[in-house]
């Protein structure tokens, strides 16, 4: 594609106008599912776009969904080296629990220790309140001090309708989170926790001779589901944050306030199936795809090769996927010096004349300025060309 042809195409795009996913959904007349719960969210992992929602920003008791933040902080400290997997953590009398109908436990004996990696599994798989409290004390000195770290992290993730008071999710005044915020947290875990995300898909964990199964029922019925966390208290109802990866598209579902473990599993399954049934991710250009050669003024080379700086992917409805075109927005020429990776323009994905996504177009090589006499001659040539 030549620069001239690029410019002709670009004229057809409505300048400065983009088509939002919500507008695409509205145009396609797709109705969100109706569910008997307090709140839900369905998020596309890759873009963070919300495909469907109900009471998404309402602060609610999150129960053990809280432990996603507890585990996330542990995972980040493991990744940074502030914690090590075999580091021993004391189960204090304050953190210890014997187990009851009102709380779940890992069953580390009081005044004994367990490794950080075992504690992490105890939190994620067994939903251990004792493990959560012990890790909070180990990291911050006390559970209340750990809650400060939780809220600081929540702020960084843009969890605007969340406030943590404890590390477990047990009922506490002012302890709340919204469905949208929990989806943001789940997305951060998947993106940033590296090898530790695999733990969220483990179906059981044995510690102290006691084997406990993961309460996420979808792990046993849907091989595309690989996380994340269940929760339940009388105040919160039955809750589940799940993630499913199908055909290079990952969705995150958050269900809050259902009446039973079966209901939270069924509604999560329904929401995920609805999302995969209506939406798709289309790759229009891979990263580092050649785009064009661009004339260079005043450089040691006469032209520079351009390529896409990232993968151009479009989240859209399945009815719109064949309507996506691409447009390249680059200048007619560029002046040296040029650095490899320098942004020169952008490639846009377009539906009905409106941009829906874009990625930068970058230079693939360095080009230094030419010598003084060469630059003077090119100034003369450029001046002459501008006369005509």
C-alpha positions as CSV (number, residue, x, y, z in Angstrom):
1,X,0.0,0.0,0.0
2,X,1.5,3.3,-1.0
3,X,1.3,6.5,1.1
4,X,-1.0,8.1,-1.5
5,X,-3.5,5.2,-1.3
6,X,-3.3,5.4,2.5
7,X,-4.3,9.0,2.5
8,X,-7.2,8.4,0.1
9,X,-8.5,5.7,2.5
10,X,-8.1,7.9,5.6
11,X,-10.4,10.5,4.2
12,X,-13.3,8.1,4.4
13,X,-12.9,7.7,8.2
14,X,-14.8,10.1,10.3
15,X,-11.9,12.1,11.9
16,X,-11.9,12.0,15.7
17,X,-14.9,9.7,15.9
18,X,-14.7,6.3,17.4
19,X,-17.4,3.6,17.7
20,X,-17.6,2.3,21.3
21,X,-18.4,-1.4,22.1
22,X,-21.6,-0.3,23.8
23,X,-22.7,1.3,20.6
24,X,-21.9,-1.8,18.6
25,X,-23.8,-3.9,21.1
26,X,-26.8,-1.5,20.9
27,X,-26.7,-1.6,17.1
28,X,-26.7,-5.4,17.1
29,X,-29.7,-5.4,19.5
30,X,-28.0,-7.8,21.9
31,X,-29.8,-8.0,25.2
32,X,-27.9,-8.8,28.4
33,X,-29.0,-11.9,30.3
34,X,-31.5,-11.6,33.2
35,X,-30.3,-13.3,36.3
36,X,-31.6,-13.7,39.9
37,X,-28.6,-12.2,41.7
38,X,-27.6,-8.9,43.3
39,X,-24.9,-7.9,40.7
40,X,-22.9,-9.3,37.9
41,X,-20.2,-8.3,35.4
42,X,-18.8,-9.9,32.2
43,X,-15.5,-8.4,31.2
44,X,-13.3,-9.1,28.2
45,X,-9.8,-9.7,29.6
46,X,-7.8,-8.4,26.7
47,X,-9.4,-5.0,26.4
48,X,-11.1,-4.6,29.8
49,X,-14.4,-3.8,28.0
50,X,-17.6,-4.7,29.8
51,X,-19.9,-6.9,27.8
52,X,-22.8,-7.1,30.2
53,X,-23.5,-5.8,33.7
54,X,-26.0,-5.4,36.5
55,X,-25.4,-3.1,39.5
56,X,-21.7,-3.3,38.5
57,X,-20.6,-0.3,40.7
58,X,-22.7,-1.1,43.8
59,X,-20.5,-1.7,46.8
60,X,-21.4,-5.1,48.3
61,X,-20.1,-7.5,50.9
62,X,-17.6,-9.6,48.9
63,X,-17.1,-12.5,51.3
64,X,-14.1,-14.6,50.4
65,X,-13.7,-12.9,47.1
66,X,-11.7,-10.6,49.3
67,X,-9.0,-13.2,49.4
68,X,-8.2,-12.5,45.7
69,X,-6.6,-9.3,47.0
70,X,-4.8,-11.1,49.8
71,X,-3.4,-13.7,47.3
72,X,-2.6,-11.0,44.7
73,X,-0.4,-9.1,47.2
74,X,1.4,-12.3,48.2
75,X,1.9,-13.2,44.5
76,X,3.4,-9.8,43.7
77,X,5.8,-10.0,46.7
78,X,6.9,-13.5,45.6
79,X,7.5,-12.2,42.0
80,X,9.5,-9.2,43.4
81,X,11.6,-11.3,45.7
82,X,10.2,-9.7,48.9
83,X,8.8,-13.2,49.8
84,X,10.2,-16.6,49.0
85,X,8.1,-19.7,48.4
86,X,9.8,-21.7,51.2
87,X,9.8,-18.9,53.7
88,X,8.1,-20.0,56.9
89,X,5.0,-18.3,58.3
90,X,3.8,-18.6,61.9
91,X,0.2,-19.5,62.6
92,X,-0.4,-17.2,65.6
93,X,-3.2,-17.9,68.1
94,X,-5.0,-14.8,66.7
95,X,-4.9,-16.2,63.1
96,X,-5.6,-19.9,64.0
97,X,-9.0,-21.4,63.5
98,X,-10.5,-24.8,64.3
99,X,-13.2,-24.6,61.5
100,X,-16.9,-24.1,61.8
101,X,-19.9,-23.6,59.6
102,X,-19.2,-19.9,59.4
103,X,-15.6,-20.0,58.2
104,X,-13.2,-22.1,56.2
105,X,-9.7,-23.1,57.4
106,X,-6.4,-24.5,56.1
107,X,-5.8,-26.2,59.5
108,X,-2.3,-25.1,60.2
109,X,-1.8,-25.9,63.9
110,X,-1.5,-23.0,66.3
111,X,2.1,-21.8,66.9
112,X,3.3,-24.0,64.0
113,X,4.6,-22.7,60.6
114,X,3.9,-23.4,57.0
115,X,5.6,-22.2,53.9
116,X,4.4,-19.2,51.9
117,X,3.6,-21.3,48.9
118,X,1.5,-23.7,51.0
119,X,-0.2,-20.7,52.6
120,X,-1.0,-19.3,49.2
121,X,-2.6,-22.6,48.1
122,X,-4.5,-22.6,51.4
123,X,-5.9,-19.2,50.6
124,X,-6.8,-19.8,47.0
125,X,-7.9,-23.4,47.0
126,X,-9.1,-24.0,50.5
127,X,-10.2,-20.4,51.1
128,X,-8.4,-20.6,54.5
129,X,-9.2,-17.7,56.8
130,X,-6.3,-18.8,59.1
131,X,-3.9,-18.7,56.2
132,X,-5.1,-15.3,55.1
133,X,-4.7,-13.8,58.6
134,X,-1.3,-15.5,59.1
135,X,0.0,-14.1,55.8
136,X,-1.4,-10.6,56.7
137,X,0.5,-10.7,60.0
138,X,3.6,-12.0,58.3
139,X,3.7,-9.2,55.7
140,X,2.3,-6.2,57.6
141,X,2.5,-7.1,61.3
142,X,-1.3,-7.2,61.8
143,X,-4.4,-7.7,59.8
144,X,-5.5,-4.1,60.1
145,X,-2.1,-2.9,58.8
146,X,-2.4,-5.4,55.9
147,X,-5.8,-3.9,55.1
148,X,-4.1,-0.6,54.5
149,X,-1.9,-2.3,51.9
150,X,-5.0,-3.9,50.3
151,X,-6.6,-0.5,49.9
152,X,-3.5,1.0,48.5
153,X,-3.4,-1.7,45.9
154,X,-7.1,-1.4,45.2
155,X,-6.5,2.3,44.4
156,X,-3.7,1.5,42.0
157,X,-6.0,-0.9,40.2
158,X,-8.8,1.7,39.9
159,X,-11.1,-0.2,42.3
160,X,-13.1,2.9,43.1
161,X,-16.0,1.3,44.9
162,X,-14.0,-1.0,47.2
163,X,-12.8,-0.7,50.8
164,X,-11.1,-3.6,52.7
165,X,-11.1,-3.9,56.4
166,X,-9.7,-7.4,56.7
167,X,-7.9,-10.1,54.7
168,X,-10.6,-12.7,54.8
169,X,-13.9,-11.2,53.8
170,X,-15.6,-12.1,57.1
171,X,-18.5,-9.6,57.7
172,X,-17.0,-6.3,59.0
173,X,-18.5,-2.8,58.9
174,X,-17.3,-0.9,55.8
175,X,-15.8,-4.0,54.2
176,X,-17.2,-3.9,50.6
177,X,-16.4,-4.2,46.9
178,X,-18.2,-3.9,43.6
179,X,-18.6,-6.5,40.9
180,X,-16.7,-4.3,38.5
181,X,-13.8,-3.8,40.9
182,X,-13.5,-7.5,41.5
183,X,-13.4,-8.0,37.7
184,X,-10.5,-5.5,37.6
185,X,-8.7,-7.4,40.4
186,X,-9.2,-10.7,38.6
187,X,-7.8,-9.2,35.4
188,X,-4.7,-8.0,37.3
189,X,-4.2,-11.4,38.8
190,X,-4.3,-13.1,35.4
191,X,-2.0,-10.5,33.9
192,X,0.5,-10.0,36.6
193,X,0.8,-13.1,38.7
194,X,2.7,-15.2,36.2
195,X,3.2,-18.8,37.3
196,X,1.1,-18.4,40.4
197,X,-2.1,-18.0,38.4
198,X,-2.1,-21.7,37.7
199,X,-2.9,-22.3,41.4
200,X,-6.4,-20.9,40.8
201,X,-7.2,-23.9,38.6
202,X,-6.0,-26.6,41.0
203,X,-8.9,-28.7,42.1
204,X,-7.7,-29.7,45.5
205,X,-5.0,-29.2,48.1
206,X,-3.9,-31.4,51.0
207,X,-2.3,-29.9,54.1
208,X,-1.8,-31.4,57.6
209,X,-3.4,-34.7,56.2
210,X,-6.6,-32.9,55.3
211,X,-7.6,-32.8,51.6
212,X,-10.0,-30.0,50.6
213,X,-11.5,-29.4,47.2
214,X,-11.7,-26.1,45.3
215,X,-15.2,-24.7,45.7
216,X,-15.2,-23.4,42.1
217,X,-17.5,-26.0,40.6
218,X,-16.8,-24.8,37.0
219,X,-13.3,-26.3,37.3
220,X,-14.8,-29.7,37.3
221,X,-17.3,-29.1,34.5
222,X,-15.6,-26.7,32.0
223,X,-12.0,-27.3,30.9
224,X,-11.8,-23.8,29.6
225,X,-12.3,-22.3,33.1
226,X,-9.0,-21.8,35.1
227,X,-10.0,-19.6,38.1
228,X,-10.6,-17.7,40.2
229,X,-12.5,-17.7,43.6
230,X,-15.7,-18.4,45.4
231,X,-17.2,-16.6,48.4
232,X,-20.1,-16.9,50.8
233,X,-21.5,-15.3,53.9
234,X,-25.1,-14.7,54.9
235,X,-24.8,-11.1,54.0
236,X,-23.0,-11.6,50.7
237,X,-24.9,-14.7,49.4
238,X,-23.1,-17.1,47.2
239,X,-20.5,-15.4,44.9
240,X,-18.1,-16.5,42.2
241,X,-15.4,-14.9,40.1
242,X,-14.5,-17.1,37.1
243,X,-12.4,-16.9,34.0
244,X,-12.6,-18.9,30.8
245,X,-10.3,-18.9,27.8
246,X,-11.7,-20.1,24.5
247,X,-10.3,-19.7,21.0
248,X,-7.8,-17.0,22.0
249,X,-10.5,-15.0,23.8
250,X,-10.6,-14.8,27.6
251,X,-13.7,-13.6,29.6
252,X,-14.0,-12.8,33.3
253,X,-17.3,-13.2,35.0
254,X,-18.3,-11.9,38.4
255,X,-21.5,-13.2,40.1
256,X,-22.6,-11.8,43.5
257,X,-25.5,-12.5,45.8
258,X,-27.0,-15.7,44.5
259,X,-29.0,-18.1,46.7
260,X,-26.9,-21.3,46.5
261,X,-23.6,-22.8,45.3
262,X,-25.5,-24.3,42.4
263,X,-27.0,-21.0,41.4
264,X,-23.6,-19.2,41.3
265,X,-22.1,-21.9,39.2
266,X,-25.1,-22.1,36.8
267,X,-25.2,-18.3,36.4
268,X,-21.5,-18.0,35.8
269,X,-21.7,-20.7,33.2
270,X,-24.7,-19.0,31.5
271,X,-22.9,-15.6,31.5
272,X,-19.7,-17.0,30.0
273,X,-21.6,-18.9,27.4
274,X,-23.6,-15.8,26.5
275,X,-20.4,-13.8,26.1
276,X,-18.6,-16.4,23.9
277,X,-21.8,-16.9,21.9
278,X,-22.2,-13.2,21.0
279,X,-18.7,-11.8,20.9
280,X,-15.4,-12.6,19.2
281,X,-11.8,-11.2,19.0
282,X,-10.6,-10.6,15.5
283,X,-6.9,-10.1,14.8
284,X,-6.4,-7.7,11.9
285,X,-2.6,-7.4,12.0
286,X,0.1,-9.1,14.1
287,X,2.8,-7.2,15.9
288,X,5.8,-6.3,13.8
289,X,3.9,-6.7,10.5
290,X,5.4,-4.7,7.6
291,X,3.3,-1.7,6.7
292,X,5.1,0.5,4.3
293,X,8.4,2.2,3.4
294,X,8.4,5.9,4.2
295,X,10.7,8.5,2.5
296,X,13.3,10.1,4.8
297,X,14.7,13.6,4.5
298,X,18.1,14.5,5.7
299,X,19.1,11.0,6.7
300,X,21.8,8.5,5.9
301,X,19.1,6.3,4.3
302,X,16.5,7.5,1.9
303,X,13.6,5.5,3.4
304,X,12.6,3.7,6.6
305,X,10.6,0.5,6.9
306,X,7.5,0.8,9.1
307,X,5.8,-2.0,11.0
308,X,2.9,-2.4,13.5
309,X,4.1,-1.8,17.1
310,X,1.5,-4.2,18.6
311,X,-1.1,-6.7,17.6
312,X,-4.2,-5.0,16.2
313,X,-7.1,-6.9,17.8
314,X,-10.8,-6.0,17.7
315,X,-13.4,-7.1,20.2
316,X,-16.8,-7.0,18.4
317,X,-20.0,-8.9,18.0
318,X,-20.0,-11.9,15.7
319,X,-22.4,-10.2,13.4
320,X,-19.9,-7.3,12.8
321,X,-16.7,-9.3,12.5
322,X,-16.7,-9.4,8.7
323,X,-17.2,-5.6,8.5
324,X,-13.8,-4.7,9.9
325,X,-11.4,-2.9,7.7
326,X,-8.0,-1.3,8.4
327,X,-6.7,2.2,7.6
328,X,-3.1,3.3,8.0
329,X,-2.4,6.9,9.2
330,X,1.2,7.9,8.5
331,X,2.8,11.1,7.1
332,X,4.0,11.4,3.5
333,X,7.6,11.6,4.7
334,X,9.7,12.0,7.9
335,X,12.9,13.8,8.8
336,X,16.0,12.1,10.4
337,X,17.2,11.3,13.0
338,X,14.8,8.4,13.6
339,X,15.0,5.9,16.4
340,X,14.1,2.2,16.2
341,X,10.7,1.8,17.8
342,X,9.8,5.5,17.3
343,X,6.1,6.0,16.7
344,X,5.4,7.3,13.2
345,X,1.7,6.8,12.9
346,X,-1.1,4.4,13.6
347,X,-3.1,1.6,12.1
348,X,-6.8,1.8,12.8
349,X,-9.5,-0.9,12.7
350,X,-12.7,0.6,11.3
351,X,-16.3,-0.4,11.3
352,X,-18.9,1.7,9.3
353,X,-16.3,4.5,8.9
354,X,-15.5,4.8,12.6
355,X,-12.4,3.6,14.4
356,X,-12.9,0.8,17.0
357,X,-9.2,0.1,17.8
358,X,-5.7,1.2,16.9
359,X,-2.0,0.3,17.4
360,X,1.1,2.4,16.8
361,X,3.1,2.1,13.6
362,X,6.8,2.3,14.4
363,X,10.2,2.6,12.7
364,X,12.0,-0.7,12.4
365,X,15.6,0.8,12.3
366,X,17.7,3.7,13.5
367,X,18.5,6.3,10.9
368,X,21.0,9.0,11.7
369,X,21.2,12.5,10.1
370,X,23.3,12.7,7.0
371,X,26.3,15.1,6.7
372,X,26.0,18.9,6.4
373,X,26.4,19.1,2.6
374,X,24.0,16.3,2.0
375,X,21.4,18.0,4.1
376,X,21.9,21.3,2.3
377,X,21.4,19.6,-1.1
378,X,18.2,17.9,0.2
379,X,16.9,21.3,1.4
380,X,17.4,22.6,-2.2
381,X,15.6,19.5,-3.6
382,X,12.7,19.9,-1.2
383,X,12.4,23.6,-1.9
384,X,12.2,22.9,-5.6
385,X,9.6,20.2,-5.2
386,X,7.4,22.5,-3.2
387,X,7.3,24.9,-6.2
388,X,5.3,22.5,-8.2
